[in-house]
């Protein structure tokens, strides 16, 4: 695709994104995401999974805009409860609670919320730059992938998510292996042989990915919440100061925003890292470059800015490997990948050629969502703060109903509800034993792709396994897969190093 064609698609994307239905999708998705984010116990991945069935009947671009809006809104929403009740709504806002709550205790809650909102906006908006310019380049590279390369690409994706998202290499690989076994259920993709169907016709097409997503991420969380004693959440701190920043404060925070954007973007592009690491790295960076280091731990505005700009910068970067290579960097993008699949789309170069119009509409919507997040955040923080107190006694039945309705609505088949409940129990026990639910989902998606790549390469070569090791790209992916397997050792040490001191300071404060 030429530069002129790309620019034309970019312009057309904004025109399509501003249609009434997409406009409504951005507003509703962002508002819902903020609500999910500020509710402790819920997560961005869970929110996106719950809304997947609703997007089934929508146009592909509208459905993706809804899911992207929920993603962005939830990452920002976590900062509201972190600042006002010292309880991060999502893990991505853990570092925000350190300085944000101290500002609240000093009567500067409005200032803290304004900082979080403004920083989140610029972190998310700037992350779209890499989404626009790096994604098409990586997609062109993916065009050169043959069957052998697709096999190793699938293996690389599995090792990354199974490794980095788990504290144990063995547990991560076990999770990925379970997902691969489940992906073999249904008709053989080559010769149509029945595999592990046990006489159930509805399993002919394999495990329904959407039902698995809802069960693993949403229903399992319901079981986790239900077993705990329901207690009244802390009241959100009242505040009287205005939710706004002065020109001087914005000028002071700009260097922190730029540095955190770069950090968050790189972390987002790297599969397996995620927003929870980015927020602490952004916070640490802000502390290192601050001229007022003595304020940190006591309500430093730069600390809130560094954390929120970094975790929101992850959003745009994390979409790049998912859209171009089919490698989700974290659980949220794994669920978003499920959204693509239910729309009949496959991540890869085709999104930038055959479906370029839809893709660039989604990109434009992702840009505009940042403005909705800014407006809703600045105007509605006080209201969202009250939502964060919603009791689990209300939350549990509401989420359960949404899980059941969402699963049934896909094919209007009660069997899908049963599949969802089974995966809910699987997810519950996996979380109890510290296994990785995201690896299972990814294996369900990547398993068939890897299998087709392996068997396709062997058929062309007449069964010669050496065909898998001939290409330089294959060897690069093999090396990356080995690194992905052992990366938890380094990532855990790094995360402890980054977050350890800050968490200690938070506890002391």
N, C-alpha and C positions, 0 to 999 in steps of 0.2 A: 504494500500500500504506500503510495507517494505521500509527501508532506502535505500537498494541497488537498488530497482526498481525506487525510486525517483531520485537517482543519475544518473541512466541510462537515465531516461526521461530528466533530466537536460542537460546531455551531448548531447543527440540526438536533444534537442531543439536548441542548438547552431549550430549544423550541419545543421539543416533545416533552421535556420534563416539566414545563410550565403549563401543560394542559390541566383542566380542572381536576380530573381524577388523580393525576400524579401530585398535584398541589395538595390535595386532601390527604393523599397517602403519606406525604412528607410530614404534614402537620400531625396527623393521627399517630403515625409510627414514632415520631420523635417524642410526643407527649407520653405515649405508652411506655417507651423505653426509659424515660426519666422516672416514671412511676415504678417500674420494675427495678431500676438501679437503686433508688433510694429505700427500697424495702430490704432490710437485712435478711439474709437467708435465700434470696433469689439471686439469679445471675443473668448476665447478658445472654449466655448460651441457652439457658432455660427459657427466657423470654422469646428468643428467636424460634426455638423449637416449638413452643406453644402456638405461635402464630403461623407456622408453616402451612397447616391445612387451610387457613383462610386465604392464602395466596394461590391456592390450587386453581381457583376459578378466575383469577385476575390475569390480565395480560402480563407477559413475562417481565417487561420493564417495570411495571407498577408493583408487581409482587416483590421483585428484588429491591426496589426503592423502600418499600415497607420494612423489609428485613434489615436493610442497611440503616434505616432511620432508627429502628429499635436498638441496633448495635451501638450506634453513636450516642443515642439518648441514655442508654443504660450505663455506659462508661462514665458519662458526666454525672448522671443521677446519683451514683455512689458517693460523690463528694458532698452531697447535701446532708445525708445522715452522718457522714464522717465529721463534718464541721459542727453540726448542731447537737448530735447526741453521742459523739465520739465512738460511733459504730459504723465502719465502712460498709456501705451498701453492697459493694463488690470488692474483691481482692485488689483490683486496680487502684482503689482509693485509700489503701492502707497507709501510705506515706502522707496523704493529705490530712488524715486525722491528727498527725503529730502537731503540726502548726495550726491547722484550721480550728481545732477545738480550743487551743490556748487563746486564739484571737476571740473566740466566742466568749470565753470566761472574762475577757477584758472589755466586753461590750462592743466588739468589732465584728460581730457575726455577719452583718451586711457587707462589710468590706471584704471578709473572707469569701463569702458567696460570690460577690462580684468578681473577685480575683479568679476564683475557680471557673466561673462561667466565661469570662473574657479569655483566659488562658486555654480553656478547652476549645473554644471557638477557633483561635488562631492555630493551635496544635493540629486540630482536625482539618482546617482549611489548607494549611501548608502541606499536610500529608497528601493532599490530592494532586500536588505537583508531580510527585513520583508515580502516583497511580496513572496519570495521563501520559507521562513520557517514558517510563520504564517498562510498563506492562506491554505495550505493543512491540518493543524491542525483544523482550523475553519470549513473546508469542512467536515472533519470526524465527527465533532459535529453535523453538519446539516443533516447527514445521519440518525440520530435518530429522526428527526422531522416527526410527523404524520400529519394527516389532521388538527387537532385542532391547533397544533403548527404552521403550515404553515399559518393558518388564522391570528393568533396573530402576526406572523412575518410580514405579509403584513400590518397589522394595525400599528405596530411599525414603519415600514419604512415610512408610510404615515404621521404619527404624527411628526417624526423627520424632514423630508424635508418640511412639511407644516408649522411646528413651527419655526425651527431655521432659515430658509431662509426668513422669513417674520418678520417685526418689530411688527406686530400685531398678536396676537393669533387668533382673529376672522377672519382676512383676510387670514391667513395661512390655517385655517380649511375650509374656504369658497372655497379657491383654490383647496384643496384636494377633497372637496365634488363635485365640478364641474367636476373634472377629473373622479371621480367614476361614476357620472351620464353618462358621455360620454362613459365610458368603458362598459356600459350595452347595447350599440347599437350593433345590429347584432343578430345572432342566439344564443339561449340559449345553454350554453356549456353542459348541462345535457340532456335536452329533445328536443332540436332543435327548440323551439318556436321562432317565429320572434318577435324582440323587437326594437321598434323605428326606423324601416327601411323606413317607409313612401313610400313603393313601389319601393325603389331603390335597385336593386339586388346587386350592387357593395358594399353595406354596410353589406352584409351577414356575412363577416368575421370581421366585426367591423371597427372602425376607423383605417386607415393605420397609424401605429406609426411613420414611417419615414416622411410621409407628415406632420403629426402633429408637429414633431420635427423641420422640416424645417420652417414651418409656425410660430411657437411660438418663436423660437430663431433667425431665420435669416430674414424672411419676416417682422416680427414686428419691427426689428431693422432698416430695410429699411424705413418703415413708420416713425419711430422716427427721422431718419436722414433727410428725405425728408421735414419734416415740419419746420426744422431749417433753418436759413439763412446760405447759403453756404459762408464761409469765408476762406481766405487763411491761412493755418496753418503756424505757426512759422517755420522759417528756422532752420535746425539742426545746432548746433554750430560746426564750423570747429575746427579741432584739429590736431596738428602736432606731439604730443608725441606718442610713440610706444604702441601698444596694447599688453602689456606683464607685468608680475609680476616677481620681483626678488626672489631669494631663501629665503632671509630674510623676505620678505613680506609674502610669502607663509607660512613660519614657524610661523610667528606672527598670521596669520589668521586661522591656523588649529584648535585651541581650539574653535574659534567662529563657524567654520564649523561643528564640532562634536556636540556642544550644539544645534545649529540650526537644524541639522539633526534630533536629538532626538525630539525636539519640533515639527517640521514639520511632522514627522512620526506619532506621537501621534495624532496631530490635523487631519491628513489625515484619520486615522483609525476611529476616532470619527465621526459618521455621522452628517452632518449639519454644521460643523465648516468651513472648506475650507481654501484656500490659502490666501485670503485677511486678515484673522485673523492671520494666521501663519506668514505672512511677518512682521506685527507689533510686534508680540511676539518675533520673531527672532531679530528684530531691537532693541527692548527694552533690550533683554538679552545681546546683544553685547555691548550696552551702559552701562549696569550694571556692567559687568565684565571688561570693558576696563580700561587700565592704563592711557588713555588720554581722559577722559570724556569731557575736555574743547574743544576738536576738533569737537564734535558732534554738528550738526547744521551749521558747517562751512566747511564740506567736509571730514568727517571721513571715511576712507577706510573700517573700521570694520563695520560701519553701512550698507554699500552696501553689504558686505559679509553676515552679519547676516540675512538681509531681503531676499536675493536671495537664500541662502542655505536652508532657512526654507520653502519658498514657493515652491521650486522645490522638497523638501523632501516630500511634501504633495502628489505628483503624485503617487508614488508607494504605499503609505499607503492607499490612497483613493480607490484603486482598490480592496483591500482585502474584505471589506464588500460587495462590488458590485458583485464580482465574486463568493463568497462563499455563501452569504445569499440573494443576489438579492436586497440589500439595498444601493442605490447610496448615497454617502455622500454629493454631490453637483451636480449642474446642468451638469457639464462636464461628470461626471460618469453616470448620468442619460441618457445622449445622447449615451455614449459608450455602455450602456446596450441595447439601441435600436439597435446598431450595431450588438450585439450578437444575438438579436432576428431575425433580417432580414437574418442572416445566418442560421436560424433554430436551434439555440442553446439557452438553458435556463440556467441562472446563478444558481449555486448550486453544490452539490457534483459530479454530472455527469461530470463536466468540469475537474475533477481531477481523474476520473476513465475511463469512456467511451471515453472521448475526451482529455485525458491527453497529448497525443502527440501534439495536436494543442495548448493546454494551455501553455505547457512549451516552445513551439516555440515562442509564443507571449511573454512570460517572457524573453526569451533570446533576442528577438528583442527589448524589452523595455530596457534591459541593453545596447545593442549596440547603441540604439538611443542616449544615453547620450554622446557617443563618437562622433557621427555625430554632435550633438548639440555643443560640444566643438570645433570641427574643423570648422564648418560653422560660429560659433560665432566669433572665433578668426580671421578667414580669411575674413569674409564678413560683419563685423560690419559697415564699411564705406558705403558699398552699401545699406545695409538695412536701414541705417539712412536716405538716400534719399527717400526710399519707404515710410517712415513714413509721408512724406509731401503730399502724394497722396490726391487730392481733393475729397470731397464727390460727386462732380458733375460727376466724373468718377466712383467712388466706388458704388454709388447707382444703376445705370443701370447694372453694371457688376454683382453685387450680385443678382439683380432681375432676370436677365437672368439665372444665375446658379440655383436659386430657382425653376424657371419654368421648366427648362430642367431636373433638378434632380428629381422633382416630377413626371414628365411625363415618365421618363426613367424607373421607377420601374416596371410598368405594361403596359406601352405604352397606357395609358388611360387618357383622358383629365379630367375625373372626379377626379382623384388624384390631378390635378392642382387646381381644384375648392376647394377641401378639404384643400389644403395647403394655399390658399388665405383666406379661412374662418378662419383658425387657425391663420393666420397672423394678421387679424383684431382682433381676440380674444386676441392674445398676446399683440397687441398694446394697447387696452383698459385696459387690465389687468395691464400693466406697468404704464399706466396713473393713475390708481387707487391704485398703489402699491400692487397689488396682485402678487402671486407667480406662474410664468409659469412652473418652475421645478416641482412643486407639481402636476400640471395638467398632465404632462408627466408621472411622477411616478405613479399616480393613474391609468392612462391608461394601464400601464404595470402590476402593482400590483393588480389592481382591479379584473381581471379575476382569478388570482392566489388565492387571498383571498376568492373570491366567491366559487371556487371549494373546497377550504379547509373547509369552513363553511358548505357547503351543503354535502360534503363528510362525515364530522364528524357527522352531524345530521342524515344522512341516516344510518350510521353504528349503531348509538345509538338509532334508532327508534324515532327520534325527541326530545330526551332528551337534553336540552340545557346545562345541567350540565357537559356533556362531554368536554365542552370548558374550564372547570375550574379544571379538575382532575389532570393534569400533573404539576409537579414543574416548568418545562420549560415554560409552559403556563403562570404561575403566574409571573415568572421573566419577560417575555415579556410584560405582562399587566402593571407591575410596570414601566418598561422602557418606555412604551407608555405614561403613565401618566406624567412621567418626561419629555418626548419629547414634550408634549403639552405645558407645562409651561416653557420650557427651553428658549424661546425667551426673557423672562424677565431678566434672568440671563446673557444670551449671549449678549444682548444689553448693559447692564451695564458693562460687562467685556470688550466689544469691545471699548466702549467709554473711559473706564479707560486706556486701552492699547494704543489707538490711539490718544486720546485727546491732551495730552501734546506734542506728536510728530508733529501733524498737526499744532499746535499753533507755535511751533518752526520753522516749515517749512515756514509758512506765514510771520513770523518775518524776516526770512532770505531772 
